[in-house]
Amino acid sequence: LRLLYTPELRQHDVGILLIPHWVDFTHIIPPHADDYRTEAFCNQECFDAFMDEAGEPIHVFADLLHSHLLGRKMKTTFIRDGVETVLAQDDNYDFNLQYIRMLNEEVTIQKGDTLMTECTYNSEHMNQNVYVSHLMIAASDGLKALLR
């Protein structure tokens, strides 16, 4: 455990930036797929507007990969000048073992960068499409049962 302390109150100690797949009726995981991949982007136009408001670059020191029970692999990357750099990756994702992953080195995300989260699902045991929607998320126990 590493605990940092300062007697000076900072304007923004830590914030959270989410790069989720938009969860609605278009997020469909087909049945019998052993390697179905989805990608979510915080593209340059969207991110630049956020950066203009923030007025400074973002310093990333950790990543929390999150998916539900069909999730098998996850990866967060950023793209700068056409080069993709991995921030965090788990090729053996386990819903029951979710934790914050500290980066080896702090990464600075700048205006003009694109952020991406990739999730790979396994639905080999499902016999029909899995529809992920806001209504299912509101009933998280039902969602967990659905995505087993």
C-alpha angles and dihedrals in degrees: 000000000000117000121186120197134188128175089215116089111229125213092231117014098173135344134187124233115194122205100183132161106255102259108219141107091298093064098090125163111201121225124257093022116142095183112024112160132199128183131203123196137199092200128206096262093050094041095046091057089052092047092050089055093045092048094209141058122272119248110211116201101158143022132206113202111203133181136141131255098294091054113110105162133023136183136177118200140165127215121215123174090346094307117118116213123190116230097178135354135181117183091180101046115182119192089210093056107055118153143151111268114212112217118235088232131017112255123211115218112204139192108283095036124120121216122208137186119196124194127186118202133199114209099159091129095050120097097197140029116289109226113200113201142158090257091057092049091053087059096048095173089056090048092051090051091047094051097048 
